Amino acid sequence: MFSTLANILWAIVVILFVFWLLGLVFHIAGAFIHILLIVAIIILLYNLFTANRSRRTL
């Protein structure tokens, strides 16, 4: 179950990062795209910290 959740989180991070790049290049959506980038970074950090915690307990 953990690997499925981790894969979904990584997919969300990648998608949000791509949207951020598109917004940066084509000036689409203004500040909204930067909010998406912050959300992607938060998800990335959460995923990294929970992955490290699960490896230590195994």
N, C-alpha and C positions, 0 to 999 in steps of 0.2 A: 504494500500500500504506500509506503513512504516513497519508493522510487516513482510511482505514478504521480503522486503529488508534486514531487520535485521536478519531474518532466513538465508538468502543467505550468508550474511557476516559472521555469526557464523559458517556456514557450511564450508566456505572457511578457516576460522581460524583453525577449527578442522582438516581439511584435510592437511593444511600446517604444523600444529604441528605434525601430524602423520608422514608426510614425513620427517620432521626434526628428529624425534625420530628414524625412520628407517635409515636415513643417519648417525646418531650418533652411532647407534648400529652396523651397517654393513659397515660403512665407504664408503658410496656411494655418489658420486657427489661432494665431496670436499667442496669448498667454496659456491657452488651454493645453497646447502641446508641451509646454514646460511643466505643467502640473502632471501630465502623463509621465514625463521623464522622472520626476520626483517619485511618483508611485512605483515606477519600474525599479528605481534604485532601492527603495524601501523593501520591495519584494525580493530583490537580489540579496540584500543584506540579511533579511530574515532567513532566506534559503541557505545562505552560507553558514549562519550561526546554528541553525537547527541541524544541518548536515554534520557539522563538527561535533555537536552534542551527541548525536546518534552514533557516531563512530566511536566516541569515547566510552559509551555504555556497552558496546558490543564486545 
